[in-house]
Amino acid sequence: MIECIVLDVIGMKCGGCETSVSSKLQAIEGILSCTASSKENQIKVEYDAEKTNVDIFKTAISDAGFTCVE
């Protein structure tokens, strides 16, 4: 099942930050697309819910050095 979620992220300040967090997320099996916006402090993720989940995204975002808020 394909789902889409928008996550609020603290700490992104530039295009490099967007690329860093996007790269971490794109490496996760089941991620179809992700778009990070440092201006809006958000990441939009389209994913296959049968292969991955939001907790995995939050861990990847944290591993990239940023904080995901709910």
N, C-alpha and C positions, 0 to 999 in steps of 0.2 A: 504494500500500500504506500503510495507516494504522499508525503506530507510536507508542509512548509511551516517554518517557524521563524520569528524575528526575536533575536536575543539582544538585550541591552548589555553593552560591554564598556567597562571603565578602563582608561589607560591608552586608548588609541589616539595618537596625535597627528599622524601623517600617513602618506601613502605607503611608506615602508612598514608601518605598523599594520596597515590593512593587508599588505602582501604577506607579512609574517603569519598573521592569524589565519588568513585564507589558505595558505600553504599547509598549515597544520590540519585544518579541517578537510581539505581536499584529499589528504592522505588516508582518511578514514573510509573503509569500504562501506558503500551504501550512500555516500554523499553524491548527489547528482549535480548540485551547484551551490555556490555560496558567494555572497556579495557583502563585503565589509565597507562601512562608511565611518570614517573618523569624524566627519562633520556631525553626523547624527548619533554617533556612539552606538551603532547597531550593526548586527550581522544577520543577514537573511540567509537561511539554509533550506534547501530543498533536498529531501532525502527519502530513502526507502526504509520505512519503519520496520520492515521485517529483517533488516540487516544491521540497523544501528539505532541509537536513541539519544535523547537530549543530555543525559548524564555523561555520555561519551564526549559530546561536543563541549560541555563545560570543562571536562578534564583537559581536553586539547587546548581550549582557550587559556586555561590556567597555565598549562605547560609552555604556551607561547609568551607568557609573562603578563597576561591581562586578567581582569576580573569580570566574570559574568554575573549580572544581578538579575533577580527575578522580579 
